[in-house]
Structures are given as C-alpha cells and as structure tokens.
Amino acid sequence: MIDSHTHIDFKEFNDDREKVIKRFFENGGEKMINVGCDLRSSIRSCELAKNNENIFASVGIHPHDADTVDKNSLKKLEELSKHYKVIAVGEIGLDYFRNLSSQERQIEAFRLQLELADNHNMPLIIHCRDAYNDLLDILKSYQTDSWHGVIHCFAASQKIAEEFLDLGFYIGFTGIITYYKDRSKLGNKPEIYRVIENMPLDKILIETDCPYLSPVPRRGERNEPLFVRYVAEKIAHIRNTSLEEIEKATSENAIKLFNI
C-alpha cells in the first residue's frame, strides 16, 4: 500500500508519531507522501522525509492560507522544492466552502504555485472544494498538453472526473467514500460509486488525509496511514474486484506519478 496523502507532521501525532509510522510499514505499508499545506508544514514534511527512507514530501500552501502567499513565501517554496525528497507541489488549490481566504487571493496563489510546479516539471497535489468549475477553467487556460498530478479527496461527479482525466490528472479517494450508504439494490447508487466504477484503474490513488477523514469502521478516531487499507477495500468492493488488485494498481500509479 502507498498512502499518497498524509499529514503525519501535524500535532495530533506529536505523542506517538514514530509508532504510527512503524505500524504502517510493519503492516503492508510501502511508502507514504507527507503533504505540506503551509510553509511550516512543508518544512516539517521535508524533515520527515529526510529521516525516513520510504516517506516522501510535497511542499505548498493550501487555499485556506492563500493570504500568506507572497514573494518571500514563494522564494522559500522554491528552495524547498529542490530538496531531494520533495516529489510534488501541493497541497494547493481552491476552497470555496470555507473561504478562509478570499476567492480572488486563492486564485492568485493557485496560479503562482502552478507556475512553480511548471517551472520544475513537478506533479501537483490539488485540493478543491465547491470550486471545480473555476479550477478547471484555470488549468485549461494554460498552454500545456497535459498537466500531471492528482485531484485530492475527490467527491464530485462523473463529468467532472472525466474532465480532470482528460487533462492528465489522477483521482485520489479518501475515507469519505466509506461514509455513503449503499442503496444500489434499491436503484439509488451514490454518485461517487459510479465515478469509482468507471474510473480507469491506472488513474486511481488512495489517500488517508490523516489525521482527518477516518474511514468506516474507524470513523470518529484519529486517522492514520494504516487506515488507507479501508479505502482500498471499499474501492475493491465497489469495483467487484480483489483488494490485492487495488493495492497493486494504486501503488504502481503512485510510483509512476511521483517517480518514487
């Protein structure tokens, strides 16, 4: 298993971080990517990656903190992006659900970090909530044949998924997919199930987003990388295939996308 989106540097793991990491790698975990969401977490991600062979880092500033993106922060991100264990720019994007930074500032910060990734030919880890149309418009506005990266924690429609696939993106699924009640036998299948059923297997990544979004049956607990298995199990169930097939495919996908 590869957990392609963790925040193991967060304070929720201060008391047992090494135990959590060890538990993952001793129970089927292969690699994990610790994702930066501001300057401090990006620095911590680099430190974690430097000290753990199978942990990799990304650097970026989340749309919640778009107001902090300026020349100095971009310069620091530029420096961090050169770290030998940094494999992506992210978590960047748009979040119109909480709007902790203005939409205008979010768009500006997103564009600036897209340019950073483009300059270094690095994959993107993109956060999007209630902003898919604007995000797609921005990505399509660039003169590039194909972006590479992942749409983190995807929870939109089949049509939106297809548009991202056409742009060259992978789709990341988290424990959110375990929250839906399956009423398929009653003809009421959740839309996200249809997305997963129709998703090309070579474009799926599995994520925890720990310490958040703990999957069923661990919902309500602190999430951790080991729980990515429940995401893989749910995808296998929806696609009517084996857990082993999903683990193998998603690991190969992460290795290919992030070159790890």
C-alpha positions as CSV (number, residue, x, y, z in Angstrom):
1,M,0.0,0.0,0.0
2,I,1.0,3.6,-0.7
3,D,-0.8,6.3,1.3
4,S,-0.4,9.2,-1.2
5,H,-1.7,11.9,1.1
6,T,-0.8,12.2,4.8
7,H,-0.2,14.9,7.3
8,I,1.8,12.9,9.8
9,D,3.7,16.0,10.9
10,F,0.6,17.5,12.4
11,K,0.3,18.0,16.2
12,E,-2.2,15.1,16.5
13,F,0.8,12.8,16.1
14,N,3.2,14.5,18.5
15,D,2.8,11.8,21.2
16,D,3.3,8.7,19.0
17,R,4.4,9.7,15.5
18,E,7.2,7.1,15.2
19,K,4.8,4.4,16.5
20,V,2.2,5.4,13.8
21,I,4.9,5.3,11.1
22,K,6.2,2.0,12.3
23,R,2.7,0.5,12.4
24,F,2.1,1.4,8.8
25,F,5.3,0.0,7.5
26,E,5.1,-3.2,9.5
27,N,1.5,-4.0,8.3
28,G,1.7,-3.7,4.5
29,G,2.6,-0.1,4.0
30,E,5.2,0.5,1.3
31,K,5.6,4.3,1.0
32,M,3.8,7.5,2.1
33,I,3.7,11.0,0.9
34,N,3.5,13.7,3.6
35,V,1.9,16.8,2.2
36,G,2.7,20.3,3.0
37,C,-0.1,22.8,3.4
38,D,1.8,25.9,4.6
39,L,5.4,26.9,4.9
40,R,5.9,25.3,8.3
41,S,4.3,22.0,7.4
42,S,6.3,22.0,4.2
43,I,9.5,22.3,6.2
44,R,8.4,19.6,8.6
45,S,7.5,17.3,5.7
46,C,11.0,17.7,4.3
47,E,12.4,16.8,7.7
48,L,10.2,13.7,8.0
49,A,11.2,12.6,4.5
50,K,14.9,13.1,5.1
51,N,14.7,10.9,8.2
52,N,12.6,8.1,6.7
53,E,13.6,6.3,3.6
54,N,10.1,5.5,2.5
55,I,8.5,8.8,3.3
56,F,8.4,11.5,0.6
57,A,7.3,15.1,0.8
58,S,5.4,17.7,-1.1
59,V,5.5,21.5,-0.5
60,G,2.8,24.1,-1.0
61,I,0.4,26.5,0.6
62,H,-3.3,25.4,1.0
63,P,-6.0,27.8,-0.3
64,H,-7.1,28.4,3.4
65,D,-3.7,30.2,3.7
66,A,-3.7,31.9,0.3
67,D,-3.3,35.3,2.0
68,T,0.2,34.2,3.1
69,V,1.5,33.7,-0.4
70,D,3.9,36.5,-1.3
71,K,7.4,36.9,-2.8
72,N,9.1,35.6,0.4
73,S,6.9,32.5,0.8
74,L,7.3,31.7,-2.9
75,K,11.0,32.0,-2.6
76,K,11.0,29.6,0.4
77,L,8.8,27.2,-1.5
78,E,11.2,27.4,-4.4
79,E,14.1,26.5,-2.1
80,L,12.2,23.6,-0.5
81,S,11.2,22.2,-3.9
82,K,14.8,21.4,-4.6
83,H,15.1,19.1,-1.6
84,Y,15.9,15.6,-2.9
85,K,12.8,14.0,-1.2
86,V,10.3,16.6,-2.5
87,I,8.3,15.0,-5.2
88,A,5.3,17.4,-5.8
89,V,3.9,20.8,-5.3
90,G,0.8,20.8,-3.0
91,E,-1.5,20.9,-1.3
92,I,-2.6,23.8,-3.4
93,G,-6.0,24.7,-5.0
94,L,-9.3,26.4,-4.3
95,D,-11.8,26.0,-1.4
96,Y,-15.0,28.0,-1.8
97,F,-16.7,26.1,1.0
98,R,-14.9,27.8,3.9
99,N,-13.4,30.8,2.0
100,L,-10.8,31.4,4.8
101,S,-9.0,33.5,2.1
102,S,-10.9,35.5,-0.5
103,Q,-11.6,33.7,-3.8
104,E,-9.5,36.3,-5.6
105,R,-6.5,35.6,-3.4
106,Q,-7.0,31.8,-3.7
107,I,-6.9,32.1,-7.5
108,E,-3.8,34.3,-7.4
109,A,-2.0,31.9,-5.0
110,F,-3.0,28.9,-7.0
111,R,-1.7,30.4,-10.3
112,L,1.6,31.3,-8.7
113,Q,2.2,27.8,-7.3
114,L,1.1,26.3,-10.6
115,E,3.9,28.3,-12.2
116,L,6.4,26.9,-9.6
117,A,5.4,23.3,-10.4
118,D,5.5,24.0,-14.2
119,N,9.0,25.5,-13.9
120,H,10.3,22.4,-12.2
121,N,8.1,19.9,-14.1
122,M,6.7,18.6,-10.8
123,P,3.4,16.9,-10.2
124,L,0.6,18.8,-8.5
125,I,-1.4,17.7,-5.4
126,I,-4.7,19.7,-5.8
127,H,-7.3,20.5,-3.1
128,C,-10.7,21.5,-4.5
129,R,-14.0,22.1,-2.6
130,D,-17.0,23.7,-4.2
131,A,-14.8,25.2,-6.9
132,Y,-14.4,22.7,-9.6
133,N,-15.5,24.9,-12.5
134,D,-13.1,27.7,-11.6
135,L,-10.3,25.2,-11.1
136,L,-10.9,23.5,-14.4
137,D,-11.0,26.9,-16.2
138,I,-7.7,27.9,-14.7
139,L,-6.0,24.6,-15.6
140,K,-7.4,24.8,-19.1
141,S,-6.1,28.4,-19.6
142,Y,-2.5,27.2,-19.6
143,Q,-0.9,26.3,-22.9
144,T,0.2,22.8,-21.9
145,D,-0.6,19.5,-23.5
146,S,-1.2,17.7,-20.2
147,W,-0.8,18.5,-16.5
148,H,0.3,15.7,-14.2
149,G,-0.8,15.4,-10.7
150,V,-3.7,14.3,-8.5
151,I,-7.1,15.8,-7.6
152,H,-7.0,15.1,-3.8
153,C,-10.1,13.8,-2.0
154,F,-12.3,13.7,-5.0
155,A,-16.0,14.0,-4.3
156,A,-17.6,15.3,-7.4
157,S,-19.5,14.0,-10.5
158,Q,-18.5,11.6,-13.2
159,K,-18.5,14.5,-15.7
160,I,-16.0,16.5,-13.6
161,A,-13.8,13.4,-13.1
162,E,-13.7,12.9,-16.8
163,E,-12.6,16.5,-17.4
164,F,-9.7,16.0,-15.0
165,L,-8.8,12.7,-16.6
166,D,-8.7,14.5,-20.0
167,L,-6.2,17.0,-18.6
168,G,-4.0,14.1,-17.5
169,F,-4.8,14.0,-13.7
170,Y,-5.1,11.1,-11.4
171,I,-8.0,11.0,-8.9
172,G,-7.4,10.5,-5.2
173,F,-10.0,8.9,-2.9
174,T,-10.2,9.1,0.8
175,G,-12.2,7.6,3.7
176,I,-15.1,9.8,2.6
177,I,-16.1,7.1,0.1
178,T,-16.9,4.8,3.1
179,Y,-19.5,7.2,4.5
180,Y,-22.2,6.6,1.9
181,K,-25.0,4.1,2.5
182,D,-25.1,1.7,-0.4
183,R,-28.7,1.5,-1.7
184,S,-27.7,0.1,-5.0
185,K,-30.2,-2.7,-4.8
186,L,-32.9,-0.1,-4.5
187,G,-31.7,1.7,-7.6
188,N,-30.1,4.5,-5.6
189,K,-26.4,4.2,-6.0
190,P,-24.2,7.1,-4.7
191,E,-22.7,9.2,-7.5
192,I,-19.2,8.6,-6.1
193,Y,-19.7,4.8,-6.6
194,R,-20.4,5.4,-10.3
195,V,-17.2,7.5,-10.5
196,I,-15.2,4.7,-8.9
197,E,-16.8,2.1,-11.1
198,N,-16.0,4.0,-14.3
199,M,-12.5,5.2,-13.3
200,P,-9.6,3.8,-15.3
201,L,-7.7,1.6,-12.8
202,D,-4.4,3.2,-13.8
203,K,-5.7,6.6,-12.7
204,I,-6.7,5.8,-9.1
205,L,-4.8,6.8,-5.9
206,I,-5.7,6.0,-2.3
207,E,-5.2,8.5,0.5
208,T,-6.0,9.0,4.2
209,D,-5.6,12.7,4.6
210,C,-4.7,11.7,8.2
211,P,-5.4,12.8,10.9
212,Y,-8.7,13.7,9.2
213,L,-11.4,11.7,7.4
214,S,-11.1,8.4,9.2
215,P,-12.8,5.7,7.2
216,V,-15.5,3.4,8.4
217,P,-15.1,1.3,10.6
218,R,-12.6,3.7,12.3
219,R,-14.8,6.8,11.9
220,G,-14.6,9.1,14.9
221,E,-11.0,8.1,15.7
222,R,-7.8,9.9,14.7
223,N,-7.0,8.8,11.1
224,E,-3.5,7.3,10.4
225,P,-1.7,5.9,7.3
226,L,-2.5,2.3,8.1
227,F,-6.2,3.0,7.6
228,V,-5.7,3.6,3.9
229,R,-6.4,-0.2,3.6
230,Y,-10.1,0.6,4.3
231,V,-10.2,2.9,1.4
232,A,-8.6,0.3,-0.9
233,E,-11.1,-2.3,0.4
234,K,-14.1,0.0,-0.4
235,I,-12.8,0.6,-3.9
236,A,-12.4,-3.2,-4.4
237,H,-15.9,-3.7,-3.2
238,I,-17.4,-1.1,-5.5
239,R,-15.5,-2.4,-8.5
240,N,-16.2,-6.0,-7.6
241,T,-12.5,-7.0,-7.6
242,S,-9.9,-8.1,-5.1
243,L,-8.1,-5.9,-2.5
244,E,-4.8,-7.2,-3.9
245,E,-5.6,-5.8,-7.4
246,I,-6.4,-2.4,-6.0
247,E,-3.4,-2.3,-3.7
248,K,-1.1,-3.3,-6.6
249,A,-2.6,-0.8,-9.1
250,T,-2.7,2.2,-6.8
251,S,0.8,1.6,-5.7
252,E,2.0,1.4,-9.3
253,N,0.1,4.6,-10.0
254,A,1.7,6.5,-7.2
255,I,5.1,5.3,-8.1
256,K,4.6,6.3,-11.7
257,L,3.1,9.7,-11.0
258,F,5.5,10.8,-8.3
259,N,8.6,8.9,-9.5
260,I,9.2,7.4,-6.1
